[in-house]
Amino acid sequence: MQEGAADPGLYPFRPYRNRPKIEWPNGKTVAVWVSPNLEFYELDPPANPHRKSWTKPHPDVVGYGHRDYANRAGHWRMADAMTKYGFPGSVSLSVALCNHIPEVVEDANARGWEFFSHGIYNTRYSYGMDEAQERAIIEDSIRTVRDATGQTIKGWLAPALTHTPRTLDLLAEYGFDYTCDLYHDDQPGDVNVASGRLISMPYSLEVNDHYGFFVYNMSPREYADTLIRQYERLAAEGSASGTVMCIPLHSYLIGQPHRIGPFEEVLRHIAADGRAWITRSGDIADHYMRSFVKEVAA
């Protein structure tokens, strides 16, 4: 086999139908968590030689303004809908938001939402970082979120989904419980790390509103129907072994006036169904880690 083509061995292979049974609290069949991405984008970020932050030449006022809608208007509309139907947020946080627009972070914290790190800015990437730089970002994330909210972050979603080969090992070393960066399963599972324990938390690209609206060009009702079909399948399969449904959101998208109505219908449907453990990502990680010993790579 050509060098570099082998399985990187990030996690053990576990066939979907032959795993130890996962049981969620109170007999629920699917753990549902909503992940609002509360982000901060810089108008003129430092250049990364591996990837441009904006597709247009500086200044990309259109791109910046569209995303700034999230913190000015979209967040509040999205958050109120979630609270109305009893859905806590598990926040994928650009931690610089704590300094730039603390009002949004304070609102989420007051609602009982959990925070995990999405890097410092969503316009600064992990590509090309050395170990000292990556450690500095992790330490900054822990310190900044703790100072702003009193919470100690348990999870990680890489900024703009960018990584280095050492990211997962460093997260485990710093005591994180979970990463959302692997997108490879509908159930939690252990990640192979150099020391400690780290699990993979199911996080979806397929039902991420960014993919729904920007990649698949769905209408608001098509996206809502997709979420309901995702839920129904996972809730049914979860009767054999508990599944996880993540709904990743960006409030500059889902928080638009013409999209929020169909999304509220999704929340109403799931809340009324009775099979969902409506929870936070950290609670899923805690339950899984208490219930299953660390897997050993084959």
C-alpha positions as CSV (number, residue, x, y, z in Angstrom):
1,M,0.0,0.0,0.0
2,Q,1.2,3.5,-0.8
3,E,2.7,5.3,2.1
4,G,0.2,7.7,3.6
5,A,-2.9,5.8,2.3
6,A,-3.4,3.7,5.4
7,D,-6.1,4.2,8.0
8,P,-4.7,6.8,10.4
9,G,-6.1,4.8,13.4
10,L,-7.9,7.7,15.0
11,Y,-10.6,5.4,16.5
12,P,-11.4,1.7,16.8
13,F,-13.6,0.2,14.1
14,R,-17.0,-0.8,15.5
15,P,-19.7,-2.2,13.2
16,Y,-22.9,-0.4,13.8
17,R,-25.0,-3.5,14.5
18,N,-22.6,-5.3,16.9
19,R,-21.8,-2.8,19.7
20,P,-22.5,-2.8,23.4
21,K,-26.0,-1.3,23.9
22,I,-26.2,2.3,24.8
23,E,-29.1,3.2,27.2
24,W,-30.0,6.8,27.6
25,P,-31.7,8.1,30.8
26,N,-35.4,7.4,31.4
27,G,-35.6,4.9,28.5
28,K,-35.1,7.6,25.8
29,T,-33.9,6.3,22.5
30,V,-32.1,9.3,21.0
31,A,-30.0,12.0,22.6
32,V,-30.8,15.3,20.9
33,W,-28.5,18.3,21.3
34,V,-28.6,21.6,19.6
35,S,-25.3,23.3,18.8
36,P,-25.5,27.0,18.1
37,N,-22.2,28.3,16.6
38,L,-21.7,31.6,18.4
39,E,-18.9,33.0,16.3
40,F,-16.8,36.1,15.6
41,Y,-15.4,36.8,12.2
42,E,-12.7,39.5,11.7
43,L,-13.1,41.9,8.8
44,D,-9.4,41.8,8.1
45,P,-7.8,38.8,9.8
46,P,-4.1,37.9,9.6
47,A,-3.4,35.9,6.4
48,N,-3.0,32.2,6.6
49,P,-0.9,30.8,3.7
50,H,-3.0,27.6,3.6
51,R,-6.4,29.2,3.3
52,K,-8.0,32.6,2.7
53,S,-10.4,33.8,5.3
54,W,-12.7,35.6,2.9
55,T,-13.4,34.7,-0.8
56,K,-13.5,38.3,-1.9
57,P,-10.7,40.8,-1.7
58,H,-10.4,42.9,1.5
59,P,-12.7,44.3,2.7
60,D,-15.4,41.7,2.3
61,V,-18.1,43.8,3.8
62,V,-20.9,41.6,2.5
63,G,-19.4,38.4,4.1
64,Y,-18.7,40.2,7.4
65,G,-22.0,41.9,7.6
66,H,-24.0,38.7,6.8
67,R,-22.3,36.9,9.7
68,D,-22.6,39.9,12.0
69,Y,-26.3,39.6,11.6
70,A,-26.0,36.5,13.9
71,N,-25.0,38.5,17.0
72,R,-27.1,41.5,16.4
73,A,-30.4,39.8,15.5
74,G,-30.3,36.1,14.6
75,H,-29.1,34.8,18.0
76,W,-31.9,36.3,19.9
77,R,-34.6,34.9,17.6
78,M,-33.0,31.5,17.5
79,A,-32.3,31.4,21.3
80,D,-35.9,32.3,22.1
81,A,-37.3,29.5,19.9
82,M,-35.0,27.0,21.6
83,T,-35.9,28.2,25.1
84,K,-39.6,28.1,24.2
85,Y,-39.5,24.4,23.4
86,G,-37.0,23.4,26.2
87,F,-33.8,22.9,24.1
88,P,-30.6,24.0,25.9
89,G,-27.7,25.0,23.7
90,S,-24.3,23.4,23.5
91,V,-22.4,26.4,22.2
92,S,-19.6,26.0,19.7
93,L,-18.0,29.3,20.7
94,S,-15.5,31.6,19.0
95,V,-14.1,32.5,22.4
96,A,-13.1,36.0,21.2
97,L,-16.9,36.7,21.3
98,C,-16.5,36.9,25.1
99,N,-14.5,40.1,24.6
100,H,-16.0,41.6,21.5
101,I,-19.7,41.0,22.1
102,P,-20.1,39.8,25.7
103,E,-23.9,40.4,25.7
104,V,-24.4,37.3,23.5
105,V,-22.3,35.1,25.7
106,E,-24.0,36.4,28.8
107,D,-27.4,35.7,27.3
108,A,-26.4,32.1,26.5
109,N,-24.9,31.5,29.9
110,A,-28.1,32.9,31.6
111,R,-30.1,30.4,29.7
112,G,-28.1,27.5,31.1
113,W,-26.3,26.7,27.9
114,E,-23.0,24.8,27.8
115,F,-19.9,26.2,26.1
116,F,-17.2,24.4,24.2
117,S,-14.4,25.9,22.2
118,H,-14.6,26.6,18.4
119,G,-11.2,28.3,18.6
120,I,-10.5,32.0,19.2
121,Y,-11.9,33.5,15.9
122,N,-13.6,31.6,13.0
123,T,-11.3,33.5,10.7
124,R,-8.0,32.0,12.1
125,Y,-7.1,28.5,11.2
126,S,-5.1,25.7,12.7
127,Y,-3.3,24.9,9.5
128,G,0.4,25.4,9.9
129,M,0.4,26.0,13.6
130,D,3.3,24.7,15.7
131,E,2.7,23.0,19.0
132,A,3.3,26.1,21.1
133,Q,0.7,28.1,19.1
134,E,-1.8,25.3,19.4
135,R,-1.3,25.0,23.1
136,A,-1.7,28.7,23.5
137,I,-5.1,28.6,21.7
138,I,-6.3,25.8,23.9
139,E,-5.1,27.5,27.1
140,D,-6.6,30.8,25.9
141,S,-10.0,29.1,25.3
142,I,-10.1,27.5,28.7
143,R,-9.1,30.7,30.5
144,T,-11.4,33.1,28.6
145,V,-14.5,31.0,28.8
146,R,-13.9,30.3,32.5
147,D,-13.5,34.1,33.2
148,A,-16.5,35.0,31.2
149,T,-19.0,32.3,32.3
150,G,-17.6,30.3,35.2
151,Q,-17.7,27.2,33.1
152,T,-14.8,24.9,32.4
153,I,-15.1,23.8,28.8
154,K,-15.3,20.0,28.1
155,G,-15.3,19.9,24.3
156,W,-13.8,21.2,21.1
157,L,-14.7,21.9,17.6
158,A,-11.7,23.2,15.6
159,P,-11.9,26.7,14.3
160,A,-13.5,26.6,10.8
161,L,-13.0,22.8,11.1
162,T,-9.2,23.0,10.7
163,H,-6.7,20.8,12.5
164,T,-3.1,19.7,13.0
165,P,-1.9,16.1,13.5
166,R,-1.5,16.7,17.2
167,T,-4.9,18.3,18.0
168,L,-6.7,15.3,19.5
169,D,-3.7,14.3,21.7
170,L,-3.5,17.8,23.0
171,L,-7.2,18.0,23.8
172,A,-6.9,14.8,25.9
173,E,-3.8,16.1,27.6
174,Y,-5.6,19.2,28.7
175,G,-8.5,17.2,30.1
176,F,-11.2,17.7,27.5
177,D,-13.8,15.0,27.4
178,Y,-15.0,15.2,23.8
179,T,-14.2,16.4,20.3
180,C,-16.9,17.2,17.7
181,D,-14.4,17.0,14.8
182,L,-14.8,13.5,13.4
183,Y,-18.3,13.4,11.9
184,H,-18.0,9.6,11.5
185,D,-20.8,8.0,13.5
186,D,-24.3,8.3,15.1
187,Q,-23.1,7.2,18.5
188,P,-20.3,8.4,20.8
189,G,-17.0,6.4,20.8
190,D,-13.5,6.6,22.1
191,V,-10.7,8.3,20.1
192,N,-7.2,6.9,20.1
193,V,-5.0,9.5,22.0
194,A,-1.5,9.3,23.4
195,S,-2.7,9.8,27.0
196,G,-6.0,10.2,28.9
197,R,-9.4,9.7,27.4
198,L,-11.2,11.6,24.6
199,I,-14.5,10.6,23.0
200,S,-16.0,11.6,19.7
201,M,-19.3,13.4,20.0
202,P,-21.6,13.0,17.0
203,Y,-21.8,16.3,15.2
204,S,-23.4,16.6,11.8
205,L,-22.4,18.1,8.6
206,E,-25.3,16.7,6.7
207,V,-28.0,18.4,8.9
208,N,-25.8,21.4,9.7
209,D,-27.8,24.5,8.6
210,H,-24.6,25.8,6.8
211,Y,-24.7,22.7,4.5
212,G,-28.5,22.8,4.3
213,F,-28.7,26.4,3.0
214,F,-25.2,27.0,1.5
215,V,-24.3,23.6,0.0
216,Y,-27.6,21.8,-0.6
217,N,-29.6,25.0,-1.4
218,M,-32.6,23.8,0.7
219,S,-35.6,26.0,1.3
220,P,-36.5,26.5,5.0
221,R,-39.2,23.9,4.8
222,E,-36.9,21.4,3.1
223,Y,-34.4,21.8,5.8
224,A,-37.0,21.4,8.5
225,D,-38.3,18.2,6.8
226,T,-34.7,16.9,6.7
227,L,-34.3,17.4,10.4
228,I,-37.5,15.6,11.2
229,R,-36.6,12.7,8.9
230,Q,-33.2,12.5,10.6
231,Y,-34.8,12.5,14.0
232,E,-37.4,9.9,13.2
233,R,-34.8,7.4,11.8
234,L,-32.4,7.9,14.7
235,A,-35.2,7.6,17.3
236,A,-36.4,4.4,15.7
237,E,-32.9,2.9,15.5
238,G,-32.2,4.0,19.0
239,S,-34.6,1.5,20.5
240,A,-32.0,-1.1,19.9
241,S,-29.1,1.1,21.1
242,G,-29.2,4.8,21.9
243,T,-28.3,7.2,19.1
244,V,-27.3,10.9,19.0
245,M,-28.7,13.6,16.9
246,C,-26.9,16.9,16.7
247,I,-28.5,20.0,15.2
248,P,-25.6,22.4,14.4
249,L,-26.9,26.0,13.8
250,H,-25.6,29.4,12.7
251,S,-28.0,32.1,13.7
252,Y,-27.2,34.3,10.7
253,L,-28.8,31.5,8.8
254,I,-31.5,29.8,10.9
255,G,-32.3,33.0,12.8
256,Q,-33.5,34.8,9.6
257,P,-37.2,35.7,9.8
258,H,-38.2,33.6,6.9
259,R,-36.4,30.5,8.3
260,I,-37.3,30.5,12.0
261,G,-40.9,29.3,11.6
262,P,-40.2,25.9,10.0
263,F,-37.4,25.4,12.5
264,E,-39.7,26.0,15.4
265,E,-42.0,23.3,14.0
266,V,-39.0,20.9,14.2
267,L,-38.4,21.7,17.9
268,R,-42.1,21.3,18.6
269,H,-42.2,17.9,16.9
270,I,-39.1,16.6,18.8
271,A,-40.3,18.0,22.1
272,A,-43.7,16.4,21.8
273,D,-42.5,13.0,20.5
274,G,-41.4,11.5,23.8
275,R,-38.4,9.5,22.6
276,A,-35.8,12.3,22.8
277,W,-33.4,12.9,25.7
278,I,-33.2,16.7,25.0
279,T,-29.8,17.5,26.5
280,R,-26.3,19.1,26.1
281,S,-23.2,17.6,24.6
282,G,-21.3,17.5,27.9
283,D,-24.1,15.6,29.5
284,I,-24.0,13.0,26.7
285,A,-20.3,12.7,27.2
286,D,-20.6,12.3,31.0
287,H,-23.2,9.6,30.6
288,Y,-21.2,7.7,28.0
289,M,-17.9,7.9,29.9
290,R,-19.6,6.6,33.1
291,S,-21.3,3.8,31.3
292,F,-18.4,2.4,29.1
293,V,-14.8,1.9,29.9
294,K,-12.2,3.2,27.5
295,E,-12.0,1.3,24.3
296,V,-8.6,-0.1,23.3
297,A,-7.6,0.0,19.7
298,A,-7.6,-3.3,17.9
